[in-house]
C-alpha cells in the first residue's frame, strides 16, 4: 500500500514538474500549404461568410463605424379634435377627450354608462358582490366593508329593489351603479375624430433638435395646412393629425369592437437619424399596436369612472359616468449615429481578428476528419529544444513562416 502511494506521489510530482516546465514554452504558428480541394473550398467559404457578415451587417446595416446616441430628450403634446351629435346633444372636445390639456397619454370616450341622481344614503348592495346575498340580518356584519363592495354594511338584510331575493344593506351613494346605470349608444362618429400629436426630439451629444412638423417660412401656410391635413404614410408624412379610425386600422383593430370594450393603443414614434447626412433627412416613422392584454377578459379593454357633482333640493348629488374608450400612449424611440474614428477602428480590428476563426475551423476539420490526418498532424506540430537532435537547417525549413521554403503537402504526400 505504501509503495503504491509513493509511486502515485512521484507520478504526480513528475506531472506537475512537466506542466511548469512546459508553461514557459513559446508557441508560434507555422505556414503549411495543404493542397486538398475539399479543405480549400471550406476555408474560402467560411472566409466569405465572415467577411460578408462584417461588410453587409456590421458596417452597412448596423453602421458600426458611427458613434451613437439612443437616449434622446423628447417632448410630446397632444390635442383631440372633432364634434359629434348624440340624442340631439352636441359633444365637443370637453365632453369626450381626457385629459383636456394633452400629453403623451390621451383618451377618447366612445361609450358611456351613466348612473343619474346618486345621493348619500342606504340601499341594497349589488347582488354581484361576493357574500352580498343573504337570508337574515345575521348574514350581514354591521360596519363591514368588503374589498369588492360599494359601501359600509348596516347589519340589515333587505330585499334587492324590486326582486324577490335579498342582499345586505349598505351606506353609500344610492342607487348603486349595478342597478341604475343607463347604457348609452356607442359614439361611432368618433371614427373621424383626429388626434394632433406634436413631438420634438433632441440629441444632446450631437446638438441636433428635430420636430415632426415640417418647417416652412410662412407660418400662415403652415397653420392652414395643419388645419385640413390628415396623416398618410405615403401622401402626408409631415401631417401630425391622425384619425382614430386610421390608428385602429393600422393597429389591426375593429373600431366597433373598441367602442364596446375600449382598448389601449400605443403610438410609436421612431427617430432613426443618420447624421452623416444633413439633419433634414432625420424624419420620424409611426407604428401602432394594441397594448392591453385581450386574452384576459377581466383586465382587457379600457374604461374609467368620474362624477359630476351638483346640488338638488339642497342635497349634494352626483351623476356617475363609466367611460369606455380608446387610450393612446405616445411612445418615442430615438437613435442617432455619426461617423467617429474610435468605433471604426474597433470594428475593423474585430473584423480582421474574426477572419482567424476560418483557420481554427479548418485546422480542426483537417486534423479530425480529412484522410491521412496523422500525416498533417506530424507536419503541423514540431517541438524544438535548445539542443535539437536534427540539424537546425532542416528543422528551420519546416517551421519557417515567412521564407520561401515551407512545407508543402499535396493530398497528404510530402513534396
C-alpha positions as CSV (number, residue, x, y, z in Angstrom):
1,X,0.0,0.0,0.0
2,X,2.8,2.4,0.9
3,X,4.7,1.6,-2.3
4,X,1.6,2.3,-4.4
5,X,1.1,5.6,-2.6
6,X,4.7,6.6,-3.1
7,X,4.5,5.7,-6.8
8,X,1.4,7.9,-7.1
9,X,3.1,10.8,-5.4
10,X,6.2,10.5,-7.6
11,X,4.0,10.4,-10.7
12,X,2.1,13.5,-9.5
13,X,5.3,15.3,-8.9
14,X,6.6,14.5,-12.4
15,X,3.2,15.7,-13.9
16,X,3.4,19.0,-12.0
17,X,7.1,19.4,-12.9
18,X,6.3,18.8,-16.6
19,X,3.5,21.2,-16.5
20,X,5.5,24.0,-15.0
21,X,8.4,23.4,-17.4
22,X,6.0,23.4,-20.4
23,X,4.4,26.6,-19.0
24,X,7.5,28.6,-20.2
25,X,7.5,27.2,-23.7
26,X,6.8,29.5,-26.6
27,X,4.4,28.6,-29.4
28,X,4.4,30.1,-32.9
29,X,2.2,29.3,-35.9
30,X,3.7,27.7,-38.9
31,X,2.6,28.0,-42.6
32,X,1.8,24.7,-44.2
33,X,0.3,24.5,-47.7
34,X,-2.3,21.7,-47.9
35,X,-3.3,21.0,-51.5
36,X,-6.7,19.5,-50.6
37,X,-9.6,20.9,-52.6
38,X,-12.3,20.0,-50.1
39,X,-10.5,21.7,-47.3
40,X,-9.8,24.7,-49.6
41,X,-13.5,25.1,-50.5
42,X,-14.5,25.0,-46.8
43,X,-11.8,27.6,-45.9
44,X,-12.8,30.1,-48.6
45,X,-16.5,29.6,-47.9
46,X,-16.0,30.4,-44.2
47,X,-13.9,33.3,-45.1
48,X,-16.6,34.6,-47.5
49,X,-19.3,34.3,-44.8
50,X,-17.2,36.1,-42.2
51,X,-16.2,38.9,-44.5
52,X,-19.8,39.3,-45.8
53,X,-21.2,39.4,-42.3
54,X,-18.9,42.3,-41.3
55,X,-19.3,44.3,-44.5
56,X,-23.0,43.9,-45.0
57,X,-24.4,43.6,-41.5
58,X,-21.9,45.2,-39.1
59,X,-20.7,48.1,-41.3
60,X,-23.6,48.8,-43.8
61,X,-26.7,47.7,-41.8
62,X,-25.6,48.4,-38.2
63,X,-23.3,51.3,-39.1
64,X,-20.6,50.1,-36.7
65,X,-18.4,53.0,-37.8
66,X,-20.6,55.5,-36.1
67,X,-20.8,56.9,-32.6
68,X,-24.4,56.6,-31.5
69,X,-26.9,58.1,-29.1
70,X,-30.0,56.1,-28.0
71,X,-31.4,58.2,-25.1
72,X,-32.6,61.5,-26.6
73,X,-34.7,64.1,-24.9
74,X,-38.2,64.2,-26.1
75,X,-41.4,66.3,-25.7
76,X,-45.0,65.3,-26.7
77,X,-48.1,67.4,-26.9
78,X,-51.5,66.0,-28.0
79,X,-54.9,67.6,-28.7
80,X,-58.1,65.9,-29.9
81,X,-60.5,67.5,-32.3
82,X,-63.9,66.6,-33.5
83,X,-67.7,67.2,-33.0
84,X,-70.4,64.6,-32.7
85,X,-74.2,64.6,-32.1
86,X,-75.9,62.1,-29.8
87,X,-79.6,62.2,-29.0
88,X,-79.8,65.9,-30.1
89,X,-76.8,66.6,-27.7
90,X,-73.7,68.1,-29.3
91,X,-70.5,66.6,-28.0
92,X,-67.3,68.6,-28.2
93,X,-63.7,68.1,-27.1
94,X,-64.5,68.8,-23.4
95,X,-67.1,66.0,-23.4
96,X,-65.1,63.1,-24.8
97,X,-61.3,64.0,-24.5
98,X,-59.3,63.2,-21.4
99,X,-57.1,64.9,-20.3
100,X,-58.0,68.2,-21.9
101,X,-54.5,69.7,-21.6
102,X,-52.8,67.0,-23.6
103,X,-49.7,65.0,-23.0
104,X,-48.1,61.7,-24.0
105,X,-51.3,59.9,-22.9
106,X,-54.8,61.0,-24.2
107,X,-58.1,59.1,-24.4
108,X,-61.4,59.4,-26.2
109,X,-64.7,58.3,-24.7
110,X,-66.6,56.1,-27.2
111,X,-69.4,54.8,-24.9
112,X,-70.8,55.7,-21.5
113,X,-72.8,54.0,-18.8
114,X,-74.5,56.7,-16.7
115,X,-76.0,56.5,-13.2
116,X,-78.1,59.6,-12.6
117,X,-79.0,61.3,-9.3
118,X,-77.0,59.4,-6.8
119,X,-77.2,60.7,-3.2
120,X,-75.6,59.6,0.1
121,X,-78.0,57.1,1.8
122,X,-78.7,53.4,2.4
123,X,-79.7,50.9,-0.3
124,X,-79.1,47.2,-1.1
125,X,-75.7,46.1,-2.1
126,X,-75.2,44.8,-5.6
127,X,-76.0,41.0,-6.0
128,X,-72.8,40.6,-8.0
129,X,-70.6,41.3,-4.9
130,X,-69.2,38.3,-3.2
131,X,-71.1,37.5,0.1
132,X,-73.7,40.2,-0.6
133,X,-76.6,37.7,-0.8
134,X,-78.3,37.0,2.5
135,X,-81.4,35.5,4.1
136,X,-81.3,37.1,7.6
137,X,-79.6,40.0,9.3
138,X,-77.0,37.7,10.9
139,X,-75.5,37.2,7.5
140,X,-74.6,40.9,7.3
141,X,-71.9,42.1,9.8
142,X,-72.5,45.8,10.8
143,X,-69.7,48.1,9.8
144,X,-68.1,45.5,7.5
145,X,-66.6,46.9,4.2
146,X,-65.8,44.2,1.7
147,X,-63.0,44.5,-0.9
148,X,-65.3,44.4,-3.9
149,X,-68.3,46.1,-2.3
150,X,-69.6,49.6,-2.7
151,X,-70.0,50.8,0.9
152,X,-70.3,50.0,4.6
153,X,-72.8,47.4,5.7
154,X,-75.5,48.4,8.2
155,X,-76.2,44.9,9.5
156,X,-79.6,44.5,7.8
157,X,-80.7,42.0,5.1
158,X,-83.1,43.8,2.8
159,X,-84.9,43.0,-0.5
160,X,-82.9,43.8,-3.6
161,X,-85.0,46.7,-5.0
162,X,-88.0,45.0,-6.8
163,X,-86.6,41.5,-6.8
164,X,-87.6,38.6,-4.5
165,X,-84.1,37.8,-3.3
166,X,-82.2,39.8,-0.6
167,X,-78.8,41.4,-0.2
168,X,-77.0,43.2,2.6
169,X,-77.9,46.9,3.1
170,X,-75.0,49.4,2.7
171,X,-74.4,53.0,3.3
172,X,-73.1,54.6,0.1
173,X,-74.1,56.6,-3.0
174,X,-77.5,55.3,-3.9
175,X,-78.8,53.9,-6.1
176,X,-75.8,51.7,-6.9
177,X,-74.4,51.7,-10.4
178,X,-75.0,47.9,-10.9
179,X,-78.8,48.6,-10.6
180,X,-79.4,52.0,-12.0
181,X,-76.7,52.5,-14.7
182,X,-78.1,53.5,-18.2
183,X,-76.0,52.4,-21.2
184,X,-75.8,55.0,-23.9
185,X,-75.2,54.1,-27.6
186,X,-71.6,53.9,-28.9
187,X,-70.2,57.1,-30.4
188,X,-69.4,55.7,-33.8
189,X,-68.8,59.2,-35.2
190,X,-65.6,59.2,-33.2
191,X,-64.0,57.2,-36.0
192,X,-63.4,60.6,-37.7
193,X,-62.1,62.3,-34.6
194,X,-58.5,63.4,-35.0
195,X,-55.5,63.5,-32.6
196,X,-52.9,66.2,-33.1
197,X,-49.5,64.9,-32.0
198,X,-46.6,67.3,-31.8
199,X,-43.3,65.8,-31.0
200,X,-39.8,67.3,-30.7
201,X,-36.7,65.4,-30.1
202,X,-33.2,66.5,-29.0
203,X,-29.9,64.6,-29.4
204,X,-27.6,66.5,-26.9
205,X,-24.5,64.6,-27.9
206,X,-24.8,65.8,-31.5
207,X,-26.6,69.1,-30.7
208,X,-29.5,68.2,-33.1
209,X,-33.1,69.3,-32.5
210,X,-35.9,68.0,-34.7
211,X,-39.7,68.1,-34.8
212,X,-42.3,66.0,-36.6
213,X,-43.9,69.1,-38.3
214,X,-42.2,70.3,-41.4
215,X,-40.8,73.8,-41.1
216,X,-42.0,76.4,-43.6
217,X,-41.0,80.1,-43.9
218,X,-44.7,81.2,-43.9
219,X,-46.4,80.5,-40.6
220,X,-49.9,81.1,-42.1
221,X,-49.4,78.5,-44.7
222,X,-48.2,76.0,-42.1
223,X,-51.3,76.7,-39.9
224,X,-53.6,76.3,-42.9
225,X,-52.0,73.1,-43.9
226,X,-52.3,71.7,-40.3
227,X,-56.0,72.6,-40.1
228,X,-57.0,70.4,-43.1
229,X,-54.5,67.6,-43.4
230,X,-54.7,64.0,-42.2
231,X,-51.6,61.8,-41.8
232,X,-50.9,59.3,-44.5
233,X,-47.6,57.4,-44.7
234,X,-47.3,57.9,-48.5
235,X,-49.1,61.2,-49.3
236,X,-48.9,63.2,-46.0
237,X,-45.9,62.1,-44.0
238,X,-45.4,65.5,-42.3
239,X,-49.0,65.9,-41.1
240,X,-49.4,65.4,-37.3
241,X,-53.2,64.8,-37.4
242,X,-54.2,61.2,-37.0
243,X,-57.8,59.9,-37.4
244,X,-58.9,57.5,-34.7
245,X,-60.2,55.2,-37.5
246,X,-56.7,55.2,-39.2
247,X,-55.0,54.4,-35.9
248,X,-57.3,51.5,-35.2
249,X,-56.9,50.2,-38.7
250,X,-53.1,50.3,-38.5
251,X,-53.2,48.6,-35.1
252,X,-55.3,45.8,-36.8
253,X,-58.3,46.5,-34.6
254,X,-62.1,46.7,-35.4
255,X,-63.3,50.2,-34.4
256,X,-66.8,49.0,-33.5
257,X,-65.4,46.4,-31.1
258,X,-63.2,49.1,-29.5
259,X,-66.4,51.0,-28.9
260,X,-67.8,48.1,-26.9
261,X,-64.8,47.2,-24.7
262,X,-62.3,50.0,-25.1
263,X,-58.6,49.5,-25.6
264,X,-55.1,50.8,-25.2
265,X,-53.2,51.5,-28.4
266,X,-49.5,52.5,-28.5
267,X,-48.5,55.2,-31.0
268,X,-44.8,54.6,-31.5
269,X,-42.7,57.5,-33.0
270,X,-39.4,56.2,-34.2
271,X,-36.5,58.5,-35.0
272,X,-33.6,56.8,-36.7
273,X,-31.2,59.5,-37.8
274,X,-28.0,59.2,-39.8
275,X,-26.3,62.4,-39.0
276,X,-23.5,61.8,-41.6
277,X,-26.2,63.2,-43.9
278,X,-27.9,66.6,-43.5
279,X,-30.2,66.9,-40.4
280,X,-33.2,67.5,-42.7
281,X,-33.1,63.7,-43.6
282,X,-33.9,62.9,-39.9
283,X,-37.6,62.1,-40.1
284,X,-39.9,60.1,-37.8
285,X,-41.8,57.0,-38.7
286,X,-45.0,55.9,-37.0
287,X,-46.3,52.5,-35.9
288,X,-49.4,51.4,-34.0
289,X,-50.0,48.4,-31.7
290,X,-52.7,47.3,-29.2
291,X,-51.1,47.2,-25.8
292,X,-53.7,45.8,-23.4
293,X,-53.9,42.0,-23.0
294,X,-57.0,40.7,-24.7
295,X,-56.7,37.1,-23.6
296,X,-57.7,38.0,-20.1
297,X,-61.2,39.4,-20.4
298,X,-61.2,40.7,-16.8
299,X,-58.2,43.1,-17.5
300,X,-58.7,43.8,-21.2
301,X,-60.2,46.9,-22.7
302,X,-60.1,50.4,-21.2
303,X,-62.5,52.3,-19.0
304,X,-62.6,54.7,-16.1
305,X,-65.1,56.4,-13.9
306,X,-65.7,60.1,-13.0
307,X,-68.6,62.0,-11.4
308,X,-70.3,65.4,-11.9
309,X,-71.5,66.9,-8.6
310,X,-74.4,69.3,-8.1
311,X,-76.9,70.3,-5.5
312,X,-80.5,69.2,-5.9
313,X,-83.1,70.4,-3.4
314,X,-80.3,71.3,-1.0
315,X,-78.9,67.8,-1.1
316,X,-75.5,67.0,-2.6
317,X,-76.0,64.8,-5.7
318,X,-73.9,63.4,-8.5
319,X,-74.1,61.8,-11.8
320,X,-71.6,58.8,-12.1
321,X,-70.2,58.1,-15.5
322,X,-68.4,55.0,-16.5
323,X,-66.4,55.9,-19.7
324,X,-65.3,53.2,-22.1
325,X,-62.9,54.4,-24.9
326,X,-59.6,54.4,-26.6
327,X,-56.5,55.4,-24.7
328,X,-53.5,56.4,-26.8
329,X,-50.0,56.1,-25.3
330,X,-47.4,58.0,-27.4
331,X,-44.1,56.3,-27.0
332,X,-41.0,57.9,-28.6
333,X,-37.8,56.0,-29.5
334,X,-34.7,57.7,-30.9
335,X,-31.4,56.6,-32.3
336,X,-28.8,58.9,-33.9
337,X,-25.4,58.0,-35.3
338,X,-22.4,59.9,-36.7
339,X,-19.0,58.8,-38.0
340,X,-16.3,58.5,-35.4
341,X,-12.8,57.1,-35.8
342,X,-12.8,55.1,-32.5
343,X,-15.7,52.7,-33.2
344,X,-14.4,52.5,-36.8
345,X,-11.0,51.2,-35.6
346,X,-12.6,48.9,-33.0
347,X,-15.0,47.3,-35.6
348,X,-12.2,46.9,-38.2
349,X,-9.9,45.2,-35.7
350,X,-12.7,42.9,-34.7
351,X,-13.4,42.0,-38.3
352,X,-9.8,41.2,-39.0
353,X,-9.5,39.1,-35.9
354,X,-12.6,37.2,-36.7
355,X,-11.2,36.1,-40.0
356,X,-8.8,34.0,-37.9
357,X,-11.7,31.8,-37.0
358,X,-11.6,30.4,-40.5
359,X,-8.1,28.9,-39.8
360,X,-9.1,27.4,-36.5
361,X,-12.2,25.7,-38.0
362,X,-10.3,24.3,-41.0
363,X,-7.4,23.1,-38.8
364,X,-9.9,21.2,-36.7
365,X,-11.5,19.6,-39.8
366,X,-8.1,18.8,-41.2
367,X,-6.8,17.1,-38.0
368,X,-10.1,15.3,-37.3
369,X,-12.0,14.3,-40.5
370,X,-9.6,14.6,-43.5
371,X,-7.9,11.4,-44.7
372,X,-4.3,11.0,-43.6
373,X,-4.9,13.4,-40.7
374,X,-2.0,11.8,-38.8
375,X,0.4,13.0,-41.6
376,X,-0.9,16.5,-41.3
377,X,-0.6,16.4,-37.5
378,X,3.1,15.3,-37.7
379,X,4.0,18.1,-40.1
380,X,2.0,20.8,-38.3
381,X,3.4,20.4,-34.8
382,X,7.1,20.4,-34.1
383,X,9.0,20.7,-30.9
384,X,12.4,22.4,-30.8
385,X,14.7,22.2,-27.8
386,X,17.8,24.2,-27.0
387,X,19.9,21.4,-28.4
388,X,18.0,19.9,-31.3
389,X,18.8,16.3,-32.3
390,X,18.4,17.1,-36.0
391,X,20.3,19.7,-38.0
392,X,19.0,23.2,-37.4
393,X,18.8,23.9,-41.1
394,X,16.4,21.0,-41.7
395,X,14.2,21.9,-38.8
396,X,14.2,25.6,-39.7
397,X,13.0,24.8,-43.2
398,X,9.9,23.1,-41.7
399,X,8.9,25.9,-39.2
400,X,9.7,28.9,-41.4
401,X,6.7,31.1,-41.7
402,X,8.0,33.9,-43.9
403,X,10.8,32.5,-46.1
404,X,10.4,31.0,-49.5
405,X,11.0,27.5,-48.0
406,X,7.9,26.0,-46.5
407,X,6.2,22.6,-46.0
408,X,4.0,21.7,-49.0
409,X,1.6,18.8,-48.7
410,X,-0.3,17.6,-51.7
411,X,-3.2,15.3,-50.6
412,X,-1.1,14.2,-47.6
413,X,2.1,13.4,-49.5
414,X,5.2,15.5,-48.7
415,X,6.8,17.1,-51.8
